[in-house]
Amino acid sequence: MSIQVKFFASLREQIGQSDRSIEHASTADEVWKIATNNAEQPDNLLVAINLEYAKLASPVNDGDEVAFFPPVTGG
Amino acid sequence: MAIHISAHTFEPWQLISQHETQSNLGRQFGATATFIGSMRDFNDDAAVTEMVLEHYPEMTERYLKKLEAEATQKWPLIDCLIAHRVGHIKPADAIVVIACWSAHRRAALDACNWLIEELKFKAPFWKKEARPDGNVWVEHNTAG
């Protein structure tokens, strides 16, 4: 099992990747650090775990999908 | 209840009319409130010639369904419809359509207003505008 990581919009361009997988992490914050090689986190960073909004401190488990993205601008 | 996420141009009034017919709403409703958002050819004092709307497909669909479910809990709605464009969009193209049907006006109007505000600030869509000085990600929504 692994953790699927996704990046969207301006964050995808800044990080230079749209998705990847990592072996293990205990929180979304740790996922960010591993998946981005410790890139600086934007102040307005949003995170979702398994398609639901979450916090950076939220726990993650093997098999989870963790997404990072900037503030949304639809509508 | 219906959610449409489309990579192709749609005609808002046709969507609303089709939904009314296909959902067999009959004559239970006395009020229909609609919101149609379309693309401007300017933003932040800059000309905008085109836009690309990106989304997080699985989360978007789930989130919009959740909004419809919440709206029907909050107000006595008979039905509602949310449609949203993704992909390449030109000025004057419709971006979003929200329609709410209820027996009386207040529920339809309030639910429609709530749905568009929730969608704009929480549903995972992102706009990238083509401007004369290059392509720019929109960083925040207008106040209203």
gemmi code that builds the backbone of each chain (N, CA, C; Angstrom):
import gemmi

chains = {
    "A": [
        ("MET", (0.853, -1.202, 0.000), (0.000, 0.000, 0.000), (0.884, 1.245, 0.000)),
        ("SER", (0.336, 2.328, -0.509), (1.069, 3.585, -0.492), (0.058, 4.718, -0.407)),
        ("ILE", (0.558, 5.939, -0.309), (-0.310, 7.117, -0.233), (-0.212, 7.859, -1.563)),
        ("GLN", (-1.370, 8.089, -2.187), (-1.393, 8.832, -3.450), (-1.448, 10.323, -3.137)),
        ("VAL", (-0.606, 11.101, -3.804), (-0.533, 12.541, -3.534), (-0.840, 13.293, -4.822)),
        ("LYS", (-1.702, 14.300, -4.728), (-2.066, 15.097, -5.908), (-1.861, 16.574, -5.633)),
        ("PHE", (-1.507, 17.302, -6.677), (-1.357, 18.760, -6.591), (-2.193, 19.377, -7.707)),
        ("PHE", (-2.839, 20.498, -7.414), (-3.703, 21.120, -8.423), (-3.355, 22.596, -8.644)),
        ("ALA", (-3.713, 23.032, -9.848), (-3.675, 24.448, -10.243), (-2.281, 25.065, -10.086)),
        ("SER", (-2.214, 26.266, -9.511), (-0.918, 26.957, -9.431), (0.093, 26.150, -8.626)),
        ("LEU", (-0.416, 25.400, -7.658), (0.481, 24.591, -6.820), (1.126, 23.472, -7.638)),
        ("ARG", (0.348, 22.905, -8.557), (0.891, 21.851, -9.429), (2.051, 22.409, -10.251)),
        ("GLU", (1.864, 23.640, -10.736), (2.922, 24.247, -11.551), (4.149, 24.599, -10.703)),
        ("GLN", (3.884, 25.098, -9.495), (5.018, 25.472, -8.623), (5.826, 24.242, -8.202)),
        ("ILE", (5.087, 23.187, -7.846), (5.763, 21.964, -7.378), (6.379, 21.194, -8.546)),
        ("GLY", (5.753, 21.342, -9.733), (6.285, 20.685, -10.920), (5.840, 19.251, -11.072)),
        ("GLN", (4.760, 18.876, -10.388), (4.214, 17.525, -10.554), (2.726, 17.541, -10.222)),
        ("SER", (1.975, 16.651, -10.879), (0.532, 16.622, -10.614), (0.178, 15.501, -9.637)),
        ("ASP", (0.904, 14.414, -9.693), (0.622, 13.363, -8.723), (1.826, 12.443, -8.571)),
        ("ARG", (1.867, 11.795, -7.455), (2.921, 10.833, -7.171), (2.466, 9.960, -6.004)),
        ("SER", (3.226, 8.952, -5.689), (2.868, 8.183, -4.500), (4.064, 8.135, -3.568)),
        ("ILE", (3.766, 8.050, -2.296), (4.833, 7.937, -1.299), (4.549, 6.695, -0.450)),
        ("GLU", (5.548, 6.230, 0.220), (5.410, 4.958, 0.941), (4.646, 5.088, 2.251)),
        ("HIS", (5.002, 6.084, 3.022), (4.369, 6.180, 4.341), (4.469, 7.590, 4.886)),
        ("ALA", (3.434, 8.014, 5.596), (3.452, 9.287, 6.330), (2.365, 9.186, 7.384)),
        ("SER", (2.495, 9.965, 8.455), (1.488, 9.861, 9.519), (0.485, 11.010, 9.491)),
        ("THR", (0.876, 12.149, 8.892), (-0.061, 13.282, 8.801), (0.038, 13.885, 7.401)),
        ("ALA", (-0.958, 14.744, 7.054), (-0.934, 15.421, 5.755), (0.298, 16.316, 5.659)),
        ("ASP", (0.660, 16.913, 6.764), (1.844, 17.775, 6.791), (3.104, 16.982, 6.422)),
        ("GLU", (3.173, 15.778, 6.947), (4.328, 14.929, 6.637), (4.300, 14.490, 5.170)),
        ("VAL", (3.096, 14.254, 4.653), (2.952, 13.917, 3.229), (3.523, 15.054, 2.392)),
        ("TRP", (3.137, 16.304, 2.739), (3.657, 17.468, 2.004), (5.190, 17.475, 2.005)),
        ("LYS", (5.740, 17.300, 3.179), (7.201, 17.390, 3.310), (7.909, 16.324, 2.478)),
        ("ILE", (7.376, 15.115, 2.502), (8.013, 14.029, 1.746), (7.811, 14.237, 0.246)),
        ("ALA", (6.555, 14.571, -0.141), (6.231, 14.635, -1.571), (6.854, 15.843, -2.261)),
        ("THR", (7.146, 16.895, -1.492), (7.688, 18.117, -2.119), (9.158, 18.342, -1.760)),
        ("ASN", (9.772, 17.401, -1.109), (11.148, 17.593, -0.623), (11.258, 18.820, 0.260)),
        ("ASN", (10.287, 18.947, 1.152), (10.308, 20.039, 2.129), (10.128, 21.428, 1.538)),
        ("ALA", (9.359, 21.532, 0.472), (9.109, 22.864, -0.110), (8.348, 23.729, 0.899)),
        ("GLU", (8.526, 25.040, 0.790), (7.820, 25.963, 1.691), (6.325, 25.859, 1.439)),
        ("GLN", (5.543, 25.839, 2.520), (4.091, 25.744, 2.357), (3.493, 27.127, 2.178)),
        ("PRO", (2.655, 27.306, 1.145), (1.962, 28.586, 1.010), (1.042, 28.817, 2.209)),
        ("ASP", (0.837, 30.085, 2.591), (-0.026, 30.397, 3.746), (-1.445, 29.879, 3.551)),
        ("ASN", (-1.897, 29.930, 2.290), (-3.304, 29.601, 2.033), (-3.486, 28.171, 1.513)),
        ("LEU", (-2.549, 27.309, 1.831), (-2.590, 25.920, 1.351), (-3.842, 25.188, 1.862)),
        ("LEU", (-4.529, 24.513, 0.943), (-5.681, 23.694, 1.324), (-5.329, 22.220, 1.116)),
        ("VAL", (-5.929, 21.378, 1.942), (-5.627, 19.944, 1.853), (-6.919, 19.136, 1.925)),
        ("ALA", (-6.962, 18.060, 1.157), (-8.097, 17.126, 1.226), (-7.541, 15.717, 1.370)),
        ("ILE", (-8.198, 14.940, 2.211), (-7.832, 13.524, 2.353), (-9.044, 12.694, 1.922)),
        ("ASN", (-8.829, 11.813, 0.964), (-9.915, 10.980, 0.425), (-11.119, 11.831, 0.037)),
        ("LEU", (-10.856, 12.940, -0.661), (-11.874, 13.812, -1.261), (-12.639, 14.675, -0.263)),
        ("GLU", (-12.185, 14.733, 0.988), (-12.828, 15.585, 1.993), (-11.806, 16.576, 2.531)),
        ("TYR", (-12.244, 17.834, 2.734), (-11.323, 18.811, 3.313), (-10.765, 18.296, 4.642)),
        ("ALA", (-9.495, 18.557, 4.857), (-8.842, 18.101, 6.082), (-7.863, 19.181, 6.533)),
        ("LYS", (-7.123, 18.891, 7.571), (-6.117, 19.829, 8.073), (-4.738, 19.220, 7.869)),
        ("LEU", (-3.731, 20.067, 7.921), (-2.371, 19.554, 7.767), (-2.037, 18.565, 8.880)),
        ("ALA", (-2.642, 18.778, 10.037), (-2.363, 17.877, 11.172), (-3.182, 16.591, 11.112)),
        ("SER", (-4.095, 16.498, 10.156), (-4.955, 15.307, 10.087), (-4.135, 14.058, 9.804)),
        ("PRO", (-4.514, 12.940, 10.435), (-3.775, 11.681, 10.202), (-4.060, 11.111, 8.816)),
        ("VAL", (-3.079, 10.448, 8.249), (-3.272, 9.746, 6.978), (-2.885, 8.275, 7.167)),
        ("ASN", (-3.485, 7.443, 6.327), (-3.230, 6.004, 6.397), (-2.815, 5.481, 5.033)),
        ("ASP", (-2.191, 4.324, 5.039), (-1.846, 3.683, 3.770), (-3.111, 3.536, 2.923)),
        ("GLY", (-3.000, 3.816, 1.641), (-4.155, 3.717, 0.744), (-4.917, 5.021, 0.586)),
        ("ASP", (-4.612, 6.013, 1.422), (-5.308, 7.307, 1.322), (-4.859, 8.084, 0.091)),
        ("GLU", (-5.744, 8.995, -0.338), (-5.387, 9.960, -1.383), (-5.336, 11.337, -0.720)),
        ("VAL", (-4.207, 12.004, -0.820), (-4.035, 13.315, -0.186), (-3.799, 14.350, -1.285)),
        ("ALA", (-4.642, 15.383, -1.299), (-4.518, 16.414, -2.343), (-4.195, 17.761, -1.721)),
        ("PHE", (-3.325, 18.513, -2.396), (-2.965, 19.861, -1.957), (-3.348, 20.835, -3.064)),
        ("PHE", (-3.944, 21.963, -2.669), (-4.333, 22.936, -3.690), (-4.488, 24.333, -3.106)),
        ("PRO", (-4.483, 25.357, -3.977), (-4.647, 26.739, -3.515), (-6.132, 27.052, -3.307)),
        ("PRO", (-6.465, 28.241, -2.788), (-7.882, 28.613, -2.629), (-8.637, 28.444, -3.943)),
        ("VAL", (-9.881, 28.015, -3.838), (-10.650, 27.679, -5.032), (-11.277, 28.935, -5.638)),
        ("THR", (-11.503, 28.894, -6.947), (-11.990, 30.102, -7.639), (-13.013, 29.753, -8.728)),
        ("GLY", (-13.888, 28.799, -8.430), (-14.889, 28.434, -9.435), (-16.075, 29.370, -9.433)),
        ("GLY", (-17.116, 28.958, -10.135), (-18.363, 29.716, -10.178), (-18.331, 30.894, -11.112)),
    ],
    "B": [
        ("MET", (-32.625, 16.126, -8.109), (-31.307, 16.697, -7.866), (-30.387, 16.278, -9.010)),
        ("ALA", (-29.613, 17.200, -9.502), (-28.686, 16.825, -10.577), (-27.435, 17.680, -10.529)),
        ("ILE", (-26.333, 17.056, -10.933), (-25.044, 17.722, -11.056), (-24.556, 17.481, -12.481)),
        ("HIS", (-24.151, 18.529, -13.164), (-23.533, 18.374, -14.486), (-22.187, 19.083, -14.460)),
        ("ILE", (-21.135, 18.377, -14.800), (-19.833, 19.014, -14.983), (-19.455, 18.760, -16.433)),
        ("SER", (-19.296, 19.830, -17.185), (-19.168, 19.670, -18.631), (-17.920, 20.350, -19.186)),
        ("ALA", (-17.253, 19.647, -20.075), (-16.099, 20.236, -20.764), (-16.543, 20.959, -22.033)),
        ("HIS", (-17.848, 20.968, -22.290), (-18.364, 21.612, -23.502), (-19.334, 22.738, -23.157)),
        ("THR", (-19.441, 23.674, -24.073), (-20.362, 24.794, -23.881), (-21.780, 24.280, -23.635)),
        ("PHE", (-22.484, 24.923, -22.690), (-23.902, 24.574, -22.538), (-24.763, 25.828, -22.546)),
        ("GLU", (-26.036, 25.612, -22.820), (-26.984, 26.721, -22.883), (-27.814, 26.674, -21.604)),
        ("PRO", (-27.625, 27.634, -20.698), (-28.227, 27.545, -19.366), (-29.740, 27.340, -19.356)),
        ("TRP", (-30.471, 28.137, -20.157), (-31.932, 28.049, -20.075), (-32.429, 26.716, -20.602)),
        ("GLN", (-31.686, 26.183, -21.582), (-32.056, 24.876, -22.114), (-31.861, 23.787, -21.047)),
        ("LEU", (-30.725, 23.893, -20.310), (-30.467, 22.931, -19.231), (-31.573, 22.966, -18.182)),
        ("ILE", (-31.946, 24.181, -17.803), (-32.969, 24.348, -16.754), (-34.312, 23.791, -17.237)),
        ("SER", (-34.649, 24.131, -18.451), (-35.917, 23.674, -19.026), (-35.945, 22.147, -19.150)),
        ("GLN", (-34.831, 21.581, -19.633), (-34.738, 20.116, -19.755), (-34.887, 19.442, -18.392)),
        ("HIS", (-34.225, 20.025, -17.407), (-34.282, 19.425, -16.066), (-35.718, 19.443, -15.535)),
        ("GLU", (-36.398, 20.563, -15.754), (-37.794, 20.677, -15.300), (-38.649, 19.596, -15.934)),
        ("THR", (-38.449, 19.359, -17.205), (-39.247, 18.362, -17.932), (-38.893, 16.950, -17.483)),
        ("GLN", (-37.581, 16.662, -17.460), (-37.136, 15.298, -17.165), (-37.391, 14.891, -15.714)),
        ("SER", (-37.430, 15.868, -14.813), (-37.596, 15.536, -13.397), (-39.057, 15.433, -13.000)),
        ("ASN", (-39.947, 15.628, -13.954), (-41.381, 15.552, -13.660), (-41.770, 16.380, -12.441)),
        ("LEU", (-41.383, 17.606, -12.444), (-41.678, 18.461, -11.293), (-43.171, 18.784, -11.204)),
        ("GLY", (-43.862, 18.573, -12.291), (-45.300, 18.830, -12.282), (-45.596, 20.260, -11.918)),
        ("ARG", (-46.651, 20.468, -11.122), (-47.014, 21.836, -10.723), (-46.912, 21.993, -9.213)),
        ("GLN", (-45.998, 21.231, -8.604), (-45.832, 21.385, -7.148), (-45.104, 22.677, -6.816)),
        ("PHE", (-44.306, 23.167, -7.764), (-43.461, 24.316, -7.420), (-44.122, 25.636, -7.831)),
        ("GLY", (-43.927, 26.611, -6.945), (-44.453, 27.944, -7.254), (-43.326, 28.924, -7.432)),
        ("ALA", (-42.093, 28.463, -7.233), (-40.948, 29.377, -7.335), (-39.756, 28.653, -7.948)),
        ("THR", (-39.092, 29.327, -8.863), (-37.823, 28.835, -9.422), (-36.823, 29.980, -9.307)),
        ("ALA", (-35.753, 29.748, -8.582), (-34.680, 30.764, -8.487), (-33.486, 30.247, -9.261)),
        ("THR", (-32.892, 31.117, -10.070), (-31.746, 30.697, -10.885), (-30.583, 31.657, -10.730)),
        ("PHE", (-29.391, 31.105, -10.826), (-28.184, 31.922, -10.932), (-27.390, 31.405, -12.119)),
        ("ILE", (-26.987, 32.322, -12.999), (-26.138, 31.949, -14.131), (-24.894, 32.819, -14.066)),
        ("GLY", (-23.751, 32.190, -13.959), (-22.480, 32.931, -13.970), (-21.823, 32.724, -15.320)),
        ("SER", (-21.388, 33.815, -15.954), (-20.741, 33.672, -17.257), (-19.400, 34.393, -17.249)),
        ("MET", (-18.608, 34.124, -18.250), (-17.240, 34.666, -18.265), (-17.229, 36.115, -18.742)),
        ("ARG", (-16.587, 36.984, -17.949), (-16.357, 38.386, -18.348), (-15.139, 38.441, -19.264)),
        ("ASP", (-15.035, 39.555, -20.022), (-13.819, 39.722, -20.832), (-12.816, 40.638, -20.121)),
        ("PHE", (-12.959, 40.786, -18.805), (-11.977, 41.539, -18.018), (-11.961, 40.996, -16.591)),
        ("ASN", (-10.840, 41.217, -15.905), (-10.754, 40.892, -14.483), (-9.579, 41.684, -13.911)),
        ("ASP", (-9.748, 42.236, -12.722), (-8.684, 43.040, -12.100), (-8.134, 44.087, -13.086)),
        ("ASP", (-9.019, 44.748, -13.816), (-8.641, 45.809, -14.776), (-7.817, 45.312, -15.962)),
        ("ALA", (-7.758, 44.006, -16.177), (-7.030, 43.475, -17.334), (-8.014, 42.794, -18.291)),
        ("ALA", (-7.703, 42.876, -19.589), (-8.526, 42.169, -20.562), (-8.278, 40.661, -20.410)),
        ("VAL", (-9.328, 39.884, -20.575), (-9.193, 38.423, -20.504), (-9.803, 37.851, -21.781)),
        ("THR", (-9.001, 37.105, -22.530), (-9.465, 36.609, -23.823), (-9.940, 35.167, -23.761)),
        ("GLU", (-9.485, 34.455, -22.761), (-9.855, 33.046, -22.635), (-9.580, 32.596, -21.205)),
        ("MET", (-10.137, 31.475, -20.843), (-9.912, 30.966, -19.489), (-9.874, 29.442, -19.544)),
        ("VAL", (-9.049, 28.871, -18.681), (-9.088, 27.414, -18.515), (-9.546, 27.137, -17.099)),
        ("LEU", (-10.566, 26.305, -16.967), (-11.073, 25.959, -15.638), (-10.642, 24.536, -15.301)),
        ("GLU", (-9.809, 24.447, -14.284), (-9.332, 23.136, -13.826), (-10.190, 22.702, -12.639)),
        ("HIS", (-10.318, 21.409, -12.443), (-11.026, 20.934, -11.254), (-10.419, 19.618, -10.775)),
        ("TYR", (-10.866, 19.210, -9.612), (-10.456, 17.941, -9.003), (-11.678, 17.035, -9.173)),
        ("PRO", (-11.744, 16.280, -10.274), (-13.010, 15.675, -10.700), (-13.787, 14.927, -9.608)),
        ("GLU", (-13.130, 13.974, -8.951), (-13.876, 13.156, -7.986), (-14.361, 13.991, -6.799)),
        ("MET", (-13.513, 14.890, -6.336), (-13.902, 15.695, -5.176), (-14.973, 16.712, -5.547)),
        ("THR", (-14.879, 17.252, -6.761), (-15.861, 18.246, -7.194), (-17.255, 17.638, -7.206)),
        ("GLU", (-17.366, 16.487, -7.838), (-18.683, 15.867, -7.941), (-19.237, 15.537, -6.553)),
        ("ARG", (-18.370, 15.001, -5.728), (-18.792, 14.655, -4.358), (-19.210, 15.909, -3.586)),
        ("TYR", (-18.429, 16.994, -3.769), (-18.720, 18.217, -3.010), (-20.030, 18.856, -3.461)),
        ("LEU", (-20.255, 18.869, -4.778), (-21.494, 19.489, -5.272), (-22.720, 18.665, -4.829)),
        ("LYS", (-22.595, 17.351, -4.814), (-23.704, 16.521, -4.319), (-23.973, 16.811, -2.840)),
        ("LYS", (-22.880, 16.990, -2.103), (-23.017, 17.297, -0.677), (-23.734, 18.640, -0.485)),
        ("LEU", (-23.391, 19.620, -1.327), (-24.050, 20.929, -1.227), (-25.542, 20.804, -1.521)),
        ("GLU", (-25.886, 20.038, -2.547), (-27.316, 19.867, -2.857), (-28.038, 19.199, -1.691)),
        ("ALA", (-27.392, 18.192, -1.113), (-28.022, 17.488, 0.015), (-28.207, 18.442, 1.202)),
        ("GLU", (-27.195, 19.259, 1.461), (-27.296, 20.212, 2.576), (-28.375, 21.243, 2.318)),
        ("ALA", (-28.460, 21.709, 1.073), (-29.474, 22.720, 0.732), (-30.881, 22.167, 0.956)),
        ("THR", (-31.070, 20.890, 0.611), (-32.413, 20.325, 0.778), (-32.739, 20.045, 2.258)),
        ("GLN", (-31.689, 19.966, 3.072), (-31.921, 19.854, 4.520), (-32.286, 21.210, 5.115)),
        ("LYS", (-31.643, 22.257, 4.582), (-31.827, 23.600, 5.147), (-33.133, 24.244, 4.701)),
        ("TRP", (-33.558, 23.957, 3.460), (-34.751, 24.600, 2.905), (-35.675, 23.543, 2.300)),
        ("PRO", (-36.985, 23.815, 2.294), (-37.935, 22.851, 1.706), (-37.927, 22.931, 0.174)),
        ("LEU", (-36.845, 22.423, -0.428), (-36.727, 22.473, -1.887), (-37.432, 21.270, -2.514)),
        ("ILE", (-38.001, 21.498, -3.661), (-38.582, 20.388, -4.421), (-37.491, 19.742, -5.285)),
        ("ASP", (-36.592, 20.585, -5.780), (-35.513, 20.049, -6.611), (-34.432, 21.120, -6.758)),
        ("CYS", (-33.243, 20.703, -7.170), (-32.226, 21.689, -7.555), (-31.255, 21.085, -8.561)),
        ("LEU", (-30.594, 21.979, -9.261), (-29.699, 21.622, -10.353), (-28.439, 22.475, -10.230)),
        ("ILE", (-27.285, 21.832, -10.356), (-26.018, 22.577, -10.418), (-25.280, 22.103, -11.668)),
        ("ALA", (-24.896, 23.045, -12.520), (-24.092, 22.714, -13.699), (-22.862, 23.615, -13.701)),
        ("HIS", (-21.725, 23.061, -14.067), (-20.484, 23.844, -14.049), (-19.606, 23.444, -15.216)),
        ("ARG", (-19.021, 24.426, -15.871), (-18.086, 24.166, -16.957), (-16.686, 23.881, -16.419)),
        ("VAL", (-15.929, 23.106, -17.191), (-14.485, 22.975, -16.987), (-13.846, 23.067, -18.370)),
        ("GLY", (-12.526, 23.169, -18.401), (-11.830, 23.215, -19.684), (-11.716, 24.626, -20.231)),
        ("HIS", (-11.642, 24.743, -21.551), (-11.429, 26.042, -22.199), (-12.742, 26.794, -22.316)),
        ("ILE", (-12.716, 28.043, -21.861), (-13.936, 28.854, -21.821), (-13.673, 30.203, -22.475)),
        ("LYS", (-14.642, 30.685, -23.246), (-14.520, 31.971, -23.939), (-15.446, 32.998, -23.275)),
        ("PRO", (-15.113, 34.293, -23.418), (-16.001, 35.323, -22.852), (-17.447, 35.111, -23.315)),
        ("ALA", (-18.356, 35.350, -22.393), (-19.809, 35.198, -22.576), (-20.283, 33.754, -22.418)),
        ("ASP", (-19.364, 32.780, -22.414), (-19.799, 31.399, -22.147), (-20.321, 31.294, -20.711)),
        ("ALA", (-21.350, 30.498, -20.537), (-21.828, 30.221, -19.179), (-20.795, 29.365, -18.456)),
        ("ILE", (-20.524, 29.708, -17.195), (-19.593, 28.921, -16.370), (-20.371, 28.064, -15.375)),
        ("VAL", (-21.380, 28.671, -14.756), (-22.123, 27.947, -13.719), (-23.616, 28.257, -13.826)),
        ("VAL", (-24.404, 27.235, -13.548), (-25.866, 27.392, -13.507), (-26.352, 26.750, -12.217)),
        ("ILE", (-27.146, 27.491, -11.465), (-27.796, 26.919, -10.285), (-29.282, 27.208, -10.408)),
        ("ALA", (-30.097, 26.209, -10.200), (-31.543, 26.426, -10.208), (-32.143, 25.688, -9.023)),
        ("CYS", (-33.048, 26.369, -8.326), (-33.730, 25.774, -7.169), (-35.227, 25.934, -7.343)),
        ("TRP", (-35.942, 24.859, -7.091), (-37.401, 24.876, -7.199), (-38.010, 24.635, -5.810)),
        ("SER", (-38.995, 25.449, -5.456), (-39.680, 25.250, -4.181), (-41.134, 25.714, -4.315)),
        ("ALA", (-41.907, 25.409, -3.288), (-43.317, 25.803, -3.339), (-43.451, 27.328, -3.259)),
        ("HIS", (-42.591, 27.951, -2.443), (-42.676, 29.401, -2.235), (-41.315, 30.057, -2.462)),
        ("ARG", (-41.306, 31.357, -2.710), (-40.103, 32.041, -3.205), (-38.921, 32.048, -2.235)),
        ("ARG", (-39.172, 32.194, -0.954), (-38.053, 32.426, -0.024), (-37.062, 31.248, -0.014)),
        ("ALA", (-37.590, 30.039, 0.006), (-36.707, 28.856, 0.045), (-35.858, 28.787, -1.223)),
        ("ALA", (-36.482, 29.004, -2.375), (-35.732, 28.905, -3.642), (-34.660, 30.000, -3.714)),
        ("LEU", (-35.038, 31.233, -3.354), (-34.073, 32.346, -3.437), (-32.917, 32.155, -2.456)),
        ("ASP", (-33.241, 31.815, -1.216), (-32.183, 31.674, -0.197), (-31.263, 30.491, -0.509)),
        ("ALA", (-31.837, 29.380, -0.970), (-31.019, 28.200, -1.284), (-30.107, 28.492, -2.477)),
        ("CYS", (-30.623, 29.180, -3.463), (-29.833, 29.496, -4.662), (-28.644, 30.388, -4.275)),
        ("ASN", (-28.912, 31.380, -3.451), (-27.852, 32.283, -2.990), (-26.808, 31.527, -2.166)),
        ("TRP", (-27.264, 30.679, -1.284), (-26.341, 29.891, -0.443), (-25.491, 28.959, -1.300)),
        ("LEU", (-26.132, 28.302, -2.263), (-25.401, 27.345, -3.103), (-24.293, 28.013, -3.916)),
        ("ILE", (-24.557, 29.164, -4.499), (-23.502, 29.783, -5.321), (-22.353, 30.270, -4.432)),
        ("GLU", (-22.663, 30.786, -3.249), (-21.579, 31.244, -2.364), (-20.745, 30.067, -1.861)),
        ("GLU", (-21.396, 28.986, -1.476), (-20.663, 27.806, -1.013), (-19.808, 27.225, -2.141)),
        ("LEU", (-20.401, 27.163, -3.336), (-19.666, 26.614, -4.484), (-18.425, 27.458, -4.776)),
        ("LYS", (-18.614, 28.779, -4.803), (-17.486, 29.646, -5.180), (-16.325, 29.546, -4.195)),
        ("PHE", (-16.648, 29.395, -2.926), (-15.580, 29.439, -1.929), (-15.099, 28.063, -1.460)),
        ("LYS", (-15.763, 26.990, -1.894), (-15.327, 25.674, -1.396), (-15.198, 24.578, -2.452)),
        ("ALA", (-15.930, 24.647, -3.549), (-15.839, 23.558, -4.537), (-14.502, 23.661, -5.273)),
        ("PRO", (-13.805, 22.525, -5.446), (-12.440, 22.579, -5.996), (-12.359, 22.797, -7.514)),
        ("PHE", (-12.546, 24.075, -7.890), (-12.341, 24.548, -9.263), (-11.307, 25.666, -9.201)),
        ("TRP", (-10.530, 25.805, -10.280), (-9.541, 26.895, -10.343), (-9.525, 27.492, -11.740)),
        ("LYS", (-9.476, 28.829, -11.799), (-9.486, 29.523, -13.096), (-8.101, 30.028, -13.447)),
        ("LYS", (-7.728, 29.813, -14.688), (-6.494, 30.405, -15.205), (-6.874, 31.261, -16.409)),
        ("GLU", (-6.574, 32.558, -16.321), (-7.007, 33.494, -17.358), (-5.892, 33.801, -18.347)),
        ("ALA", (-6.269, 33.930, -19.609), (-5.324, 34.392, -20.634), (-5.458, 35.905, -20.741)),
        ("ARG", (-4.401, 36.622, -20.351), (-4.392, 38.087, -20.384), (-3.308, 38.555, -21.350)),
        ("PRO", (-3.320, 39.827, -21.740), (-2.317, 40.311, -22.698), (-0.879, 40.059, -22.233)),
        ("ASP", (-0.650, 40.078, -20.906), (0.713, 39.880, -20.412), (1.000, 38.430, -20.012)),
        ("GLY", (0.133, 37.513, -20.388), (0.389, 36.096, -20.116), (-0.768, 35.423, -19.397)),
        ("ASN", (-0.567, 34.160, -19.058), (-1.614, 33.389, -18.370), (-1.458, 33.532, -16.859)),
        ("VAL", (-2.581, 33.798, -16.196), (-2.534, 34.109, -14.760), (-3.576, 33.279, -14.011)),
        ("TRP", (-3.154, 32.616, -12.950), (-4.118, 31.929, -12.084), (-4.894, 32.970, -11.288)),
        ("VAL", (-6.204, 32.815, -11.234), (-7.026, 33.695, -10.388), (-6.791, 33.257, -8.939)),
        ("GLU", (-6.468, 34.229, -8.083), (-6.083, 33.855, -6.719), (-7.193, 34.004, -5.695)),
        ("HIS", (-8.225, 34.751, -6.049), (-9.334, 34.921, -5.096), (-10.600, 35.287, -5.839)),
        ("ASN", (-11.726, 35.004, -5.198), (-13.020, 35.371, -5.775), (-13.309, 36.841, -5.522)),
        ("THR", (-14.170, 37.407, -6.358), (-14.647, 38.764, -6.085), (-15.570, 38.708, -4.870)),
        ("ALA", (-15.763, 39.849, -4.227), (-16.564, 39.884, -2.994), (-18.029, 39.538, -3.275)),
        ("GLY", (-18.507, 39.805, -4.446), (-19.905, 39.476, -4.752), (-20.537, 40.523, -5.622)),
    ],
}
model = gemmi.Model(1)
for chain_id, residues in chains.items():
    chain = gemmi.Chain(chain_id)
    for i, (resn, *xyz) in enumerate(residues, 1):
        res = gemmi.Residue()
        res.name, res.seqid = resn, gemmi.SeqId(i, " ")
        for name, pos in zip(("N", "CA", "C"), xyz):
            atom = gemmi.Atom()
            atom.name, atom.element = name, gemmi.Element(name[0])
            atom.pos, atom.b_iso = gemmi.Position(*pos), 0.0
            res.add_atom(atom)
        chain.add_residue(res)
    model.add_chain(chain)
structure = gemmi.Structure()
structure.add_model(model)
structure.setup_entities()
